[in-house]
């Protein structure tokens, strides 16, 4: 018997029929939120701004203009070719001249100044945006490599708490949870932004 077979045999023995049944997990925490959609948008805005994100609210018909304005605020007079969008982002969200991610090598995404993407769900209580790798969110590298990330969040995607948000997600999807710009205080307790992802997070909340 090889060492590998011996180790696997011990694992099978440890996982045998004599192990106790796992304890029941209580599920008596709050699963839904009683606040109105308008209240949830206000809470989400407050949390995101507390995390040093910039939040802009607009009507559904003004998304593209608002995204373009947010880009000008973040990047100055950027070239449209410096912006890449997730492949599933609707045409009326896209700034003129932006490039669509076509699956190019991930390292090439770092050449873009900004990304525009949607979200799968937004959790108001924690100020968290969740991207799930779907076409409107794009692959994970798309939200991490460019220095600025703009997320468009329709009001119907905003929920109150974490349990309600998780219930909307596929647990097998490649989830990316974003609460403010990337930052760390690991080095001498000094906050440094942009170490693990975008230094700038802009959120366009779509009312109505």
URRA-V818759 format. One record per backbone hydrogen bond with DSSP energy under -0.5 kcal/mol. CO is the residue of the C=O (numbers start at 0). NH is the residue of the N-H. E is the energy in kcal/mol with one decimal. If there is no record, write none. Layout:
# URRA-V818759
co/nh/e
CO/NH/E
CO/NH/E
This chain:
# URRA-V818759
co/nh/e
1/5/-2.1
2/6/-2.4
3/7/-2.6
4/8/-2.1
5/9/-2.1
6/10/-2.1
7/11/-2.4
8/12/-2.0
9/13/-2.5
10/14/-1.7
12/15/-1.6
15/18/-1.4
23/25/-0.6
35/39/-2.4
36/40/-2.1
37/41/-1.8
38/42/-2.3
39/43/-2.8
40/44/-2.3
41/45/-2.3
42/46/-2.6
43/47/-2.7
44/48/-2.4
45/49/-1.8
46/50/-1.4
47/52/-2.4
48/51/-1.6
50/180/-0.6
52/54/-0.5
53/202/-3.2
55/204/-2.6
57/206/-2.5
58/61/-1.9
59/62/-0.9
61/65/-2.3
62/66/-3.0
63/67/-2.5
64/68/-2.2
65/69/-2.6
66/70/-2.3
67/71/-2.1
68/72/-2.1
69/73/-2.2
70/74/-3.2
71/75/-1.8
75/77/-2.2
78/81/-2.5
79/82/-1.8
81/112/-1.9
81/113/-1.6
82/98/-2.8
83/115/-1.9
84/100/-2.6
85/88/-1.8
89/92/-1.8
89/93/-0.7
90/93/-0.8
91/63/-1.0
94/97/-1.7
98/84/-2.7
104/107/-1.8
104/108/-0.5
105/108/-1.7
106/109/-1.0
107/110/-1.5
108/111/-1.7
111/146/-0.6
112/147/-1.0
113/83/-2.3
114/149/-3.0
115/85/-2.1
116/151/-2.3
120/129/-2.7
121/123/-0.7
121/158/-2.8
122/126/-1.1
122/127/-1.8
123/126/-0.6
127/122/-3.1
128/130/-0.5
128/177/-3.3
129/119/-3.1
129/120/-1.2
130/175/-2.9
131/173/-0.5
133/136/-0.9
133/137/-3.1
134/87/-2.8
135/117/-3.1
138/141/-1.0
138/142/-0.7
139/142/-1.1
139/143/-0.6
140/143/-0.8
140/144/-2.3
142/197/-0.6
146/198/-1.3
146/199/-1.7
147/114/-2.1
148/150/-0.5
148/201/-2.8
149/116/-2.5
150/152/-0.5
150/203/-2.8
151/118/-0.6
151/153/-0.5
152/205/-2.5
153/156/-1.9
154/157/-1.8
156/121/-2.6
156/158/-0.5
158/123/-3.0
159/124/-2.5
160/164/-1.8
161/165/-3.0
162/166/-1.7
163/167/-0.5
164/167/-1.2
165/168/-1.5
168/170/-0.7
169/172/-1.8
172/174/-1.7
175/130/-2.8
175/177/-0.5
176/178/-0.5
177/128/-3.0
181/193/-2.6
183/191/-2.8
184/188/-0.8
185/187/-0.8
186/189/-2.1
188/190/-0.5
191/183/-2.2
197/181/-2.5
199/148/-2.6
200/53/-2.5
201/150/-2.5
201/203/-0.5
202/55/-2.9
202/204/-0.8
203/152/-3.1
203/205/-0.5
204/57/-2.4
204/206/-0.8
205/154/-1.9
206/59/-0.6
